[in-house]
Amino acid sequence: MKRYCLACDLKDDPNLIAEYEKYHEHVWPEIKKSITDSGIHQMEIYRLANRLFMIMETDDVFNFERKASMDANNPIVQQWEELMWKYQQQLPIAKPGEKWILMEKIFDLVA
């Protein structure tokens, strides 16, 4: 099992943040299926102001390239991602078109 942590920002607008959270109370079933089909077993998203933090636990064969390819070929995922761009914005360090950025682990209590 692997764990990944990623960050993304929301647009700093309380109404948009509330809408974004509402969507995540009832994530479309096709989106949940696309997540689990890619090898992600657990996913949590946390928010502090407009900063999002995602924790993913995956199987050992999961990789971001395969997930991106699966998503690119799934029209429902593309629809969801387009909708989420209404609420999300890139981190200042993001490359063009990049949303979620992989974070570097700098501490582990049990390591």
N, C-alpha and C positions, 0 to 999 in steps of 0.2 A: 504494500500500500504506500502511495506517495501523497504528500500534502503540498498544496500550492496556496499562496496568498497573493491576492491581487488588489489593486486600488484603482478607483475611478472617481470622478467628481460628478455631482449633480449641479444643474444650474441653480444658482443661489436665489431661489424664489420659493417661498413657503407653500404657495398653491401648487406649483409643479412638483415639489417634494412630496406633498400629501398625495397627489395623483399617482406618482411613481410608487409610493408605498402601497396604495390601494391595489395597483396592478399586481404587486408582489404578494398580496394576500390571496390572490386567485390566479396564479400563473397558469397559462394555458396548458392543458394536458400534453399537447404536441411538443411544447417546449421542455416540459419535464422529461418526456420520453427521449427527446434528442440529447438531453444532458446525460441521462443514464445509459443510453445506447453508445455514447462515446467513451464510456469507462469511468465516468464520475459516479461515485457511490454516495457521496455526501457533499452538500453545498450549503453554505450559510453566507448571508450578506448582513453586515452591520453598517450603521450610519452614525457619523458624528458631524453635526451641522450639515454641510453639503458634501462631505467626503465619505465615500463608500469603501468598505473593506470586505473582500470575499475570501472565504476559506473553502478550498475544495480538497476532498480526499478521493483519490482515484485508484484504479487497479494499476498494476505494474506496466501494462502495455499502453496506457493512455499517453497521448502526445498532442500538443497544441496544433500541429500541422494537420493531423488527421481530423481533429475536431473542427478546424477551420474549413477543411474540404467538405466534411459532412454538412456543416452549416450553409456553405455556399450553394450546395445542391438541394437545400430544403427550403421551399418557398414560404412555409409557415415561419421558420426561424428567421428568414429574411424580413418578413413582415413584422415580426416581434422586434427585431433589431432596429428596423427603421422607426418603429413607434418609440422605442426606448431612447433614440437620439433626441427626441423632443425634450427629454428630461436630463439626459447625461451631457457632460462636456468633457473634453480631453483635459488631462492633467497638463500643466505647463511644460513638462518634459516629454510629452507624448509626440510620437511621429505622426505625420498626416494620416488620418483615418484610424488611428489607434485609440481604443477606448480603455479597456482594462489593461493595466500594466503589472507585470509580474514583479513582486517584491522580493528583496533579498533577505534571507533569514540571517540575523546577526547574533542571536542568542538562543540557546536551548538548555533548559534547566537540567535535563537528564543526560545530555551528551558528554 
